[in-house]
Each structure stands twice: as C-alpha cells, then as structure tokens.
Amino acid sequence: MSPRPACALALTVAVTAAGSAEAGEIACRFERGVITAPASVAGIPGDYIIDTGSAQTMLHETKAQAEGIADTDLTGDVRLAGVSVKTLPVKVADLDGRTWNLPTPSAGVIGADVLRGFVVDVAYAPCRLRLSRPGRAPRFAGRALRLGWDLGRPTAQASVSDDARELSGRFVIATGGDVPVRLADDLAEAPDAPKTKELYPAGVWMARLPQMRFAGASGRDVAAGLMTPEGDVAGVIGGLVLAHFRLRFDFPAGRLLVQPVR
C-alpha cells in the first residue's frame, strides 16, 4: 500500500455460498445521510443500515435482546433484495450511536462482507438498491474509479483542500456514513473548534471544509468531521456526498462507476 500523506490540513469551524437469485432490486430509504432497507440477518427481519463502509455485518444489541439472543457472535444467513448470503459471521453490538437519530428504528448494519461478492447499484432519489451477480448487471455508464480495500472496506481516490493545502488520498466510500466527510486527525485539525471532541463520531458538531473533489466533481463548504486514524486511508466519504451521484460498486471487477445526478 502507498504511504499515507504526511501533510496536515486545517478545517474551519468473504462471501460464501449464496442463494440462487441472480439479481434483486428493492426500494430503500435515504435517512439522515444513510441508506436503510428491509432485510433479514440471522433470521431476524428488520430495517438495516446498508453500509459499504462497514467491514462486518452487525446486529443491534437491542434488537438481539428483544429476540432472546444473548450471544455476541452469531453465524447466519443474510437476505437482502431477494439475494442470500449463507452462513456469515455476524457481530452483536451496541449501535445506539449510529441509530438514535434515524426516524425508522434500525435492526443493525449490513456491511461489505455481504456486498463484496456482488455488483451493487445505488440510487438515492428515489432510493433504490440492486444486487447482481457478476455478468448479470444491466448496462451502467459512468466514470470509472479504481476500487481498493482497506481493513475490509472499499476505498477510492479523492482530495480535500482548505484553500491553502490540498490533501489527496484513498477514502473509504461509506453508504452508511452519516457525515459528508470525515478526515483522520493525524492529517487534519480544526484549530477554531472550541470542543474538538464534538467533531468525532460521538459528537454533535461539524466543521466546514472549503473544498473537496471526488469522481471529477467538486464541492465547496462541505460539512466535515474528524476520526481517529483507521488503516491506510485519509478519511471517509459518506452519503451526503455520495447522494450527488448514482453509484455502481462493481466489487468483483475492482471498480466504482460514478454517474453525476443531473
């Protein structure tokens, strides 16, 4: 892997045997910056956050307890959009920090471990989610980006700028990321923030990022937060940026196709 950029940037205040379906498509919801959709995990139906930026599928501890499950690690089938992935490890975890502000209660998170064996099409308005087996996806025209992996999460190239410095690198592409952009705090800082801890995932504040570039498009005055460094990435790009595009995660081919929404 290439080394992480060294400059600092300032902010201003595996799939196993699957079911027989070749493809499936469902309506989803785009709520508070994340995609949610009906699914079943380890036999437990509910509305789940669909997050390409989460390496492992998780069941919300509250939902598990309501179903009489006391274990913290499960193995079960995952069914989404009519397509199944068999005998997948599932973690039971406290997900209150990710679900408390969603208008629809969430049963958990379906992550990249489920999705990476498929071609996954994501549209935001209206919200639609399609899973296809390799070679079965419909035609999709878009700008192609190389899709890499870091700690089980898909990454693509992007850059951000505070108008004095530019930081380019690999970012996790997270359909379940509820903040437009988060930057690793060894690469960025927010010197004007009175309570820097509020810029982290458990906090409630956002700083402003003067500019970012992704897939040939640029945006200004983008809301941004901080994160502790994870793996070899510069940060995370979330749903409020991704919603400006139609996306195809062609995981088997190692590429992300991006089509701007007109």
Secondary structure, DSSP 8 states (H G I E B T S, - for coil): --------EE-B----SB-S-SEEEEE-EEETTEEEEEEEETTEEEEEEE-TT-SS-EEEHHHHHHTT---SEEEEEEEETTEEEEEEEEEEE--HHHHTT-SS---EEE-HHHHTTSEEEEEETTEEEEEE-TT-S-----EEEE-EEETTEEEEEEEEE-SS-EEEEEEEE-TT-SSSEEEETTTEE-TT-S-GGGGSTT----EEEEEEEETTEEEEEEEEEEE---TT-SEEE-HHHHTTEEEEEETTTTEEEEEE--
